[in-house]
């Protein structure tokens, strides 16, 4: 693997981890100035052999709200990326 490929892969992994961190902040914990202190989505799961199994989330909001969630997540990840980018 070339150095450039390794750098792009590391950058992708950081963006993915940031997105996975920010989305629950917006959807579950209501940490959004635009959307307010609301919870969006509902975890769907089951029990299998005494262990919880995640089956994703039930979407209980409109497409318009989904776009607003995506915009909030994108904005937060962009701000974090710009703060962490070397000058």
Secondary structure, DSSP 4 states (H G I P E B T S, - for coil): --HHHHHHHHHHHHHHHHHHHHHHHHHTS---TTT-S----EEEEEEETTEEEEEEEE--S-HHHHHHHHHHHHHHHHHHHHHHS--
